[in-house]
């Protein structure tokens, strides 16, 4: 993998300043629901621009020269903001696998931020995102193994839409598998999608991976997923991402009806 020669080990203060990155970022948080417990299981941290600009604006600023710093800055900003907002649930952070040149080195700023801001590292989930092709399966496997050694949970995001397939699922053995919204949309009307989701759930049960459905927008989608045994749920049906704010359980009106 090709990484800029000037990369150095960063501290969380370097990342938080945004000096190396070249532009400021903020975090929005979207709740992940534990249907069985009727509670918020986690908040996913989603990057935004300094004025709340969407992820598309942010990623347009990212290139091969600042990709590493962007990945590190997102981790630290997510932890700092979640801690400041009093988050006591799990915190899910997206990471770019092609920005991780050495898992043990790249994780140092995360560990420092967890300690500095008093956020329990065992409550951090790292989600692999698919903004770029991942040619090296071994590299991603080493990242997942390294994170597990440090007590972090791991997740594959957007399952069913990108690189991930049953083979990857079996090799990586993530703690959590997030079903992509393309699989979820109108699933109650699609036997083909239902078959894919059921087979994925069966494989996850065999290897101890938790299934999470994202992108839920309707009651019909929710009802089908719950009936199929999916416990963890996320989507606009419950709450949209909130900029520098944690949506409380009491504000998730759809569950109170």
Residue frames relative to the residue before (quaternion, step in Angstrom):
aa qw qx qy qz dx dy dz
X 1.0000 0.0000 0.0000 0.0000 0.00 0.00 0.00
X 0.3595 -0.7513 0.5234 0.1801 3.54 -1.03 0.90
X 0.0291 0.7977 -0.5989 0.0639 3.58 -0.58 1.20
X 0.6014 -0.5722 0.4040 0.3843 3.61 -1.05 0.65
X 0.5257 -0.6713 0.4300 0.2969 3.55 -0.92 0.92
X 0.6679 0.5316 -0.3093 0.4192 3.60 1.12 -0.56
X 0.3986 0.7256 -0.4826 0.2859 3.60 1.23 0.01
X 0.0182 -0.7760 0.6304 -0.0097 3.52 -0.98 0.90
X 0.6028 -0.5148 0.4290 0.4332 3.55 -1.26 0.12
X 0.2208 -0.8036 0.5428 0.1041 3.57 -0.72 1.04
X 0.3339 -0.6767 0.6070 0.2491 3.50 -1.29 0.44
X 0.6360 -0.5410 0.3623 0.4141 3.57 -1.17 0.36
X 0.6026 0.5488 -0.3738 0.4426 3.64 1.10 -0.49
X 0.5933 0.5473 -0.3583 0.4691 3.60 1.09 -0.65
X 0.6892 0.4941 -0.2764 0.4523 3.54 0.88 -1.00
X 0.6824 0.5115 -0.2925 0.4326 3.56 0.90 -0.94
X 0.6301 0.5529 -0.3336 0.4312 3.59 1.07 -0.68
X 0.3130 -0.7697 0.4969 0.2505 3.58 1.11 -0.67
X 0.3762 0.7651 -0.4605 0.2472 3.58 1.30 0.05
X 0.7039 0.4417 -0.2658 0.4887 3.57 0.89 -0.92
X 0.6426 0.5599 -0.3189 0.4146 3.57 1.10 -0.68
X 0.3905 -0.7493 0.4554 0.2804 3.56 0.99 -0.81
X 0.7807 0.0869 -0.0901 0.6122 3.60 1.25 -0.07
X 0.4985 -0.6754 0.4652 0.2809 3.56 -1.17 0.62
X 0.1415 -0.7732 0.6121 0.0864 3.54 -1.23 0.54
X 0.1540 -0.7297 0.6530 0.1319 3.51 -1.39 0.35
X 0.3617 -0.7287 0.5387 0.2189 3.56 -1.31 0.16
X 0.1699 -0.7204 0.6619 0.1190 3.51 -1.19 0.76
X 0.2281 -0.7916 0.5580 0.1001 3.58 -1.11 0.64
X 0.1003 -0.7814 0.6149 0.0351 3.55 -0.93 0.98
X 0.4155 -0.7393 0.4666 0.2512 3.62 -0.71 0.99
X 0.2254 -0.7088 0.6520 0.1472 3.51 -1.31 0.59
X 0.3037 -0.8078 0.4912 0.1179 3.54 -0.63 1.21
X 0.2293 -0.6970 0.6592 0.1646 3.54 -1.16 0.76
X 0.2898 -0.8061 0.4898 0.1620 3.56 -0.13 1.31
X 0.6443 0.5440 -0.3265 0.4270 3.57 0.99 -0.80
X 0.7518 0.3703 -0.1957 0.5092 3.56 0.95 -0.90
X 0.2936 -0.7660 0.5118 0.2553 3.58 1.29 -0.27
X 0.5700 0.5459 -0.3867 0.4771 3.52 0.78 1.15
X 0.5394 -0.5800 0.4856 0.3699 3.54 -1.34 0.05
X 0.2998 -0.7753 0.5388 0.1366 3.54 -0.65 1.20
X 0.7996 -0.0919 0.1254 0.5800 3.58 0.90 -0.93
X 0.2628 -0.6930 0.6304 0.2309 3.50 -1.42 0.07
X 0.2777 -0.7376 0.5873 0.1838 3.56 -0.93 0.89
X 0.3107 -0.7430 0.5678 0.1702 3.56 -0.87 1.02
X 0.0634 -0.8060 0.5880 -0.0263 3.57 -0.73 1.14
X 0.4263 -0.7467 0.4522 0.2372 3.57 -0.65 1.13
X 0.0400 -0.7710 0.6355 -0.0043 3.51 -1.16 0.81
X 0.5785 -0.5860 0.4391 0.3593 3.56 -1.27 0.33
X 0.7229 -0.4624 0.2905 0.4234 3.60 -1.27 0.19
X 0.7351 0.3340 -0.2162 0.5489 3.60 1.19 -0.49
X 0.6588 -0.5201 0.3019 0.4520 3.56 1.23 0.40
X 0.3101 0.7596 -0.5146 0.2489 3.59 1.24 0.28
X 0.5741 -0.6427 0.4043 0.3066 3.56 -1.13 0.74
X 0.7283 -0.4441 0.3033 0.4247 3.52 -1.34 0.20
X 0.6014 0.5742 -0.3661 0.4179 3.62 1.03 -0.70
X 0.6409 0.5106 -0.3201 0.4755 3.58 1.00 -0.82
X 0.6613 0.5159 -0.3105 0.4473 3.55 0.92 -0.93
X 0.7138 0.4627 -0.2777 0.4464 3.59 0.74 -1.02
X 0.5680 0.5812 -0.3872 0.4354 3.60 1.21 -0.35
X 0.6584 0.4972 -0.3034 0.4767 3.59 1.25 -0.41
X 0.6276 0.5642 -0.3240 0.4276 3.58 1.27 -0.32
X 0.0392 0.7819 -0.6201 0.0511 3.55 -0.97 0.93
X 0.7398 -0.4244 0.2677 0.4483 3.59 -1.24 0.03
X 0.6542 0.5288 -0.3215 0.4348 3.60 1.16 -0.51
X 0.7904 0.2698 -0.1649 0.5247 3.61 1.03 -0.63
X 0.3483 0.7747 -0.4693 0.2411 3.59 1.30 0.09
X 0.6582 0.5097 -0.3088 0.4599 3.58 0.91 -0.92
X 0.6910 0.4764 -0.2852 0.4629 3.58 0.86 -0.98
X 0.6095 0.5481 -0.3458 0.4566 3.56 1.09 -0.70
X 0.6559 0.5131 -0.3073 0.4605 3.58 0.88 -0.93
X 0.6783 0.4835 -0.2887 0.4720 3.57 0.92 -0.91
X 0.6625 0.5180 -0.3106 0.4431 3.59 0.93 -0.91
X 0.6279 0.5382 -0.3379 0.4493 3.60 1.01 -0.77
X 0.6413 0.5299 -0.3265 0.4488 3.58 0.95 -0.85
X 0.7103 0.4630 -0.2635 0.4601 3.54 0.80 -1.06
X 0.6518 0.5117 -0.3220 0.4578 3.59 0.93 -0.85
X 0.6331 0.5329 -0.3323 0.4526 3.60 1.01 -0.78
X 0.6804 0.4818 -0.2882 0.4710 3.58 0.89 -0.93
X 0.6638 0.5101 -0.3090 0.4513 3.58 0.86 -0.93
X 0.6963 0.4744 -0.2827 0.4584 3.58 0.86 -0.95
X 0.6496 0.5176 -0.3182 0.4570 3.58 0.93 -0.88
X 0.6541 0.5037 -0.3115 0.4706 3.57 0.96 -0.84
X 0.6540 0.5188 -0.3088 0.4558 3.58 0.96 -0.88
X 0.7051 0.4531 -0.2556 0.4818 3.59 1.08 -0.73
X 0.5104 -0.6854 0.3935 0.3390 3.58 1.30 -0.01
X 0.2312 0.7972 -0.5245 0.1893 3.58 1.09 0.65
X 0.0870 -0.8003 0.5925 0.0296 3.57 -0.79 1.05
X 0.5566 0.5776 -0.3883 0.4536 3.58 1.31 0.01
X 0.6619 -0.4210 0.3911 0.4813 3.55 -1.29 -0.21
X 0.2372 -0.7462 0.6080 0.1314 3.54 -1.26 0.59
X 0.1622 -0.8032 0.5698 0.0629 3.56 -0.64 1.14
X 0.0830 -0.8108 0.5788 -0.0243 3.56 -0.68 1.20
X 0.3544 -0.7255 0.5508 0.2113 3.56 -0.88 0.96
X 0.0277 -0.7936 0.6062 0.0456 3.58 -1.08 0.64
X 0.4015 -0.6998 0.5465 0.2243 3.52 -1.24 0.63
X 0.3660 -0.7774 0.4588 0.2263 3.62 -0.29 1.17
X 0.6677 0.4949 -0.3128 0.4597 3.59 1.07 -0.62
X 0.6135 0.5135 -0.3604 0.4796 3.61 1.29 0.03
X 0.6240 0.5203 -0.3339 0.4780 3.58 1.28 -0.18
X 0.1182 -0.8310 0.5408 0.0543 3.56 -0.22 1.25
X 0.7688 0.0116 -0.0228 0.6390 3.57 1.22 -0.50
X 0.4229 -0.7527 0.4294 0.2648 3.62 -0.29 1.19
X 0.6884 0.4950 -0.3047 0.4338 3.61 0.83 -0.92
X 0.6712 0.4759 -0.2972 0.4844 3.59 1.04 -0.73
X 0.6901 0.5060 -0.2850 0.4318 3.56 0.88 -0.96
X 0.6629 0.5372 -0.3017 0.4253 3.57 1.14 -0.51
X 0.4904 0.7093 -0.4166 0.2878 3.58 1.22 -0.33
X 0.6578 0.4997 -0.3224 0.4623 3.61 0.92 -0.82
X 0.6161 0.5436 -0.3388 0.4584 3.58 1.09 -0.69
X 0.6644 0.4977 -0.2979 0.4713 3.57 0.91 -0.91
X 0.6486 0.5152 -0.3114 0.4657 3.56 0.99 -0.86
X 0.6615 0.5050 -0.3080 0.4610 3.59 0.94 -0.87
X 0.6228 0.5462 -0.3343 0.4495 3.58 1.00 -0.82
X 0.6970 0.4569 -0.2721 0.4810 3.57 0.93 -0.87
X 0.6689 0.5261 -0.3048 0.4275 3.57 0.87 -0.96
X 0.7786 0.3397 -0.1706 0.4994 3.59 0.88 -0.95
X 0.4834 -0.7150 0.4095 0.2956 3.58 1.26 0.11
X 0.4606 0.6516 -0.4723 0.3745 3.56 1.05 0.76
X 0.4652 -0.7161 0.4508 0.2599 3.57 -0.64 1.18
X 0.4163 -0.7342 0.4737 0.2514 3.60 -0.62 1.10
X 0.6099 0.5588 -0.3576 0.4334 3.61 1.12 -0.52
X 0.6696 0.4620 -0.3058 0.4946 3.60 1.27 -0.12
X 0.5468 0.5932 -0.4046 0.4305 3.58 1.26 0.35
X 0.1342 -0.7598 0.6341 0.0506 3.55 -0.98 0.98
X 0.1711 -0.7723 0.6023 0.1077 3.59 -0.88 0.90
X 0.1577 -0.7872 0.5939 0.0531 3.56 -0.75 1.15
X 0.3139 -0.7247 0.5759 0.2113 3.57 -0.85 0.92
X 0.1693 -0.7873 0.5884 0.0734 3.56 -0.84 1.04
X 0.3810 -0.7608 0.4991 0.1643 3.54 -1.18 0.67
X 0.1539 0.7981 -0.5655 0.1397 3.58 0.65 1.07
X 0.7741 0.1730 -0.1016 0.6005 3.58 1.25 -0.38
X 0.5913 -0.5467 0.4458 0.3909 3.54 -1.26 0.38
X 0.2291 -0.7581 0.5967 0.1298 3.57 -1.07 0.77
X 0.1631 -0.8484 0.4959 0.0879 3.59 -0.03 1.24
X 0.7451 0.3991 -0.1940 0.4979 3.58 1.15 -0.62
X 0.2688 -0.7872 0.5387 0.1337 3.55 -0.21 1.29
X 0.6282 0.5557 -0.3297 0.4334 3.58 1.05 -0.76
X 0.6239 0.5463 -0.3332 0.4486 3.56 1.04 -0.78
X 0.6837 0.4707 -0.2869 0.4783 3.58 0.88 -0.93
X 0.6093 0.5470 -0.3460 0.4581 3.59 1.06 -0.69
X 0.6572 0.5019 -0.3072 0.4709 3.59 0.96 -0.86
X 0.6129 0.5375 -0.3488 0.4623 3.61 1.06 -0.70
X 0.6745 0.4941 -0.2958 0.4619 3.57 0.85 -0.97
X 0.6581 0.5091 -0.3114 0.4590 3.58 0.95 -0.84
X 0.6469 0.5198 -0.3131 0.4618 3.58 1.00 -0.83
X 0.6593 0.5049 -0.3114 0.4620 3.58 0.92 -0.88
X 0.6359 0.5293 -0.3286 0.4555 3.57 1.00 -0.80
X 0.6352 0.5362 -0.3326 0.4455 3.60 0.99 -0.79
X 0.7093 0.4422 -0.2529 0.4873 3.58 1.09 -0.68
X 0.6075 -0.6070 0.3433 0.3804 3.59 1.24 0.12
X 0.5043 0.6355 -0.4388 0.3865 3.60 1.25 0.14
X 0.3949 -0.6578 0.5763 0.2814 3.55 -1.26 0.47
X 0.2282 -0.7759 0.5734 0.1309 3.58 -1.17 0.54
X 0.0739 -0.7945 0.6025 0.0164 3.53 -1.19 0.64
X 0.2759 -0.6903 0.6357 0.2081 3.54 -1.27 0.54
X 0.2465 -0.7806 0.5625 0.1161 3.56 -0.73 1.13
X 0.8485 0.2310 -0.1387 0.4554 3.57 -1.32 0.35
X 0.1845 0.8050 -0.5458 0.1416 3.60 0.99 0.72
X 0.7455 0.3440 -0.2851 0.4946 3.53 -0.82 1.08
X 0.7297 0.4055 -0.2361 0.4974 3.57 1.28 -0.15
X 0.8068 0.2585 -0.1144 0.5188 3.60 1.13 -0.50
X 0.8545 -0.1407 0.1106 0.4876 3.54 -1.04 -0.88
X 0.6453 0.5910 -0.3321 0.3520 3.55 0.97 -0.84
X 0.0570 0.7585 -0.6470 0.0530 3.54 -1.08 0.85
X 0.7527 -0.3846 0.2507 0.4720 3.58 -1.24 -0.04
X 0.6160 0.5470 -0.3522 0.4441 3.60 1.07 -0.68
X 0.6567 0.4943 -0.3012 0.4834 3.57 0.93 -0.91
X 0.6290 0.5486 -0.3299 0.4411 3.55 0.97 -0.86
X 0.6883 0.4823 -0.2755 0.4665 3.57 0.93 -0.89
X 0.6674 0.4954 -0.2983 0.4692 3.59 1.07 -0.74
X 0.7492 0.4254 -0.2287 0.4532 3.58 0.76 -1.04
X 0.1039 -0.8345 0.5306 0.1065 3.58 1.10 -0.69
X 0.0618 0.8204 -0.5647 0.0652 3.61 0.59 1.06
X 0.5720 -0.5624 0.4596 0.3811 3.54 -1.26 0.32
X 0.8023 0.1370 -0.0185 0.5807 3.56 1.06 -0.87
X 0.1241 -0.7583 0.6351 0.0791 3.55 -1.12 0.75
X 0.1919 -0.7953 0.5688 0.0846 3.57 -0.70 1.11
X 0.3172 -0.7502 0.5542 0.1715 3.57 -0.61 1.15
X 0.4664 -0.7127 0.4542 0.2612 3.56 -0.74 1.07
X 0.6100 -0.5891 0.3965 0.3516 3.55 -1.14 0.66
X 0.5699 0.5881 -0.3909 0.4202 3.61 1.14 -0.46
X 0.6525 0.4862 -0.3050 0.4949 3.58 1.13 -0.62
X 0.6880 0.5143 -0.2714 0.4341 3.54 1.08 -0.79
X 0.6003 0.6110 -0.3757 0.3539 3.58 1.03 -0.81
X 0.8547 -0.0591 -0.0227 0.5152 3.56 -0.74 1.18
X 0.1880 0.8282 -0.5118 0.1294 3.59 1.07 0.65
X 0.5985 0.5794 -0.3671 0.4139 3.59 1.10 -0.58
X 0.7119 0.4300 -0.2461 0.4977 3.60 1.25 -0.35
X 0.7180 0.4538 -0.2270 0.4765 3.60 1.24 -0.19
X 0.2999 -0.7682 0.5405 0.1668 3.62 -0.33 1.20
X 0.6165 0.5561 -0.3494 0.4342 3.60 1.07 -0.69
X 0.6709 0.4732 -0.2920 0.4907 3.58 0.92 -0.90
X 0.6288 0.5456 -0.3364 0.4403 3.56 0.99 -0.80
X 0.6489 0.5204 -0.3155 0.4567 3.57 0.99 -0.83
X 0.6425 0.5177 -0.3185 0.4666 3.59 0.99 -0.84
X 0.6805 0.4892 -0.2928 0.4602 3.57 0.86 -0.95
X 0.6544 0.5122 -0.3234 0.4526 3.59 0.90 -0.82
X 0.6706 0.4831 -0.3080 0.4712 3.62 0.93 -0.83
X 0.6315 0.5227 -0.3288 0.4690 3.58 1.08 -0.68
X 0.6298 0.5252 -0.3259 0.4705 3.58 0.98 -0.83
X 0.6519 0.5233 -0.3144 0.4499 3.59 0.95 -0.88
X 0.6606 0.4919 -0.3095 0.4752 3.60 0.95 -0.84
X 0.6508 0.5183 -0.3172 0.4551 3.58 0.95 -0.85
X 0.6299 0.5276 -0.3365 0.4601 3.60 1.01 -0.73
X 0.6422 0.5408 -0.3210 0.4383 3.59 1.02 -0.79
X 0.7969 0.3078 -0.1496 0.4979 3.59 0.94 -0.82
X 0.5602 -0.6590 0.3702 0.3388 3.58 1.23 0.24
X 0.4558 0.6625 -0.4609 0.3753 3.59 1.13 0.62
X 0.3735 -0.7302 0.5339 0.2055 3.57 -0.93 0.94
X 0.2981 -0.7557 0.5597 0.1635 3.59 -0.93 0.92
X 0.0500 -0.7706 0.6353 -0.0084 3.54 -1.01 0.95
X 0.2150 -0.7749 0.5823 0.1192 3.60 -0.84 0.95
X 0.1058 -0.8034 0.5845 0.0423 3.57 -0.78 1.03
X 0.7517 0.4168 -0.2845 0.4246 3.53 -1.27 0.34
X 0.3377 0.7495 -0.5050 0.2628 3.59 1.16 0.45
X 0.0517 -0.8331 0.5506 -0.0127 3.57 -0.80 1.03
X 0.7850 0.2655 -0.1488 0.5397 3.61 1.17 -0.32
X 0.6163 -0.5440 0.4260 0.3778 3.53 -1.29 0.41
X 0.6226 0.5519 -0.3464 0.4333 3.60 1.05 -0.71
X 0.6349 0.5105 -0.3222 0.4822 3.59 1.01 -0.79
X 0.6466 0.5281 -0.3092 0.4554 3.54 0.92 -0.95
X 0.6888 0.5007 -0.2947 0.4335 3.58 0.76 -0.99
X 0.6484 0.5073 -0.3306 0.4615 3.59 0.96 -0.80
X 0.6730 0.5104 -0.2964 0.4458 3.60 0.88 -0.95
X 0.6476 0.5074 -0.3188 0.4707 3.58 0.95 -0.85
X 0.6583 0.5052 -0.3065 0.4663 3.58 0.96 -0.84
X 0.6687 0.4951 -0.2901 0.4729 3.59 1.14 -0.65
X 0.5959 -0.6166 0.3387 0.3873 3.57 1.29 -0.10
X 0.4500 0.6670 -0.4727 0.3595 3.60 1.22 0.32
X 0.2604 -0.8134 0.5099 0.1027 3.54 -0.60 1.20
X 0.7749 0.3313 -0.1622 0.5133 3.60 0.97 -0.85
X 0.0527 -0.8354 0.5391 -0.0930 3.54 -0.70 1.20
X 0.0023 0.7924 -0.6087 0.0411 3.54 -1.13 0.76
X 0.4304 0.7092 -0.4977 0.2532 3.58 -1.06 0.62
X 0.7071 -0.4644 0.3353 0.4146 3.54 -1.35 0.18
X 0.5266 0.6318 -0.4174 0.3864 3.60 1.16 -0.42
X 0.7242 0.3915 -0.2203 0.5231 3.56 1.14 -0.69
X 0.7588 -0.2601 0.2199 0.5551 3.59 0.75 -1.04
X 0.3900 -0.6820 0.5650 0.2520 3.54 -1.18 0.63
X 0.6314 -0.5111 0.3925 0.4314 3.62 -1.17 0.32
X 0.1931 -0.7791 0.5900 0.0875 3.57 -0.99 0.89
X 0.4347 -0.7244 0.4760 0.2444 3.57 -0.73 1.09
X 0.8454 -0.1062 0.0180 0.5231 3.55 -0.74 1.17
X 0.6441 0.4639 -0.3335 0.5087 3.57 0.99 0.88
X 0.2838 -0.7385 0.5885 0.1664 3.57 -1.16 0.69
X 0.3532 -0.7337 0.5402 0.2124 3.59 -0.55 1.15
X 0.3179 -0.7657 0.5220 0.2005 3.63 -0.61 1.05
X 0.6707 -0.4986 0.3682 0.4075 3.55 -1.25 0.42
X 0.6485 0.5539 -0.3181 0.4141 3.59 0.97 -0.84
X 0.6829 0.4851 -0.2877 0.4642 3.61 1.19 -0.46
X 0.5627 0.5695 -0.4052 0.4414 3.59 1.24 -0.04
X 0.1921 -0.8665 0.4521 0.0892 3.53 0.43 1.34
X 0.6118 0.5921 -0.3657 0.3760 3.59 0.99 -0.75
X 0.6899 0.4727 -0.2832 0.4694 3.59 1.14 -0.55
X 0.6478 0.5383 -0.3183 0.4350 3.55 1.22 -0.30
X 0.5746 0.6233 -0.3684 0.3816 3.58 1.27 -0.19
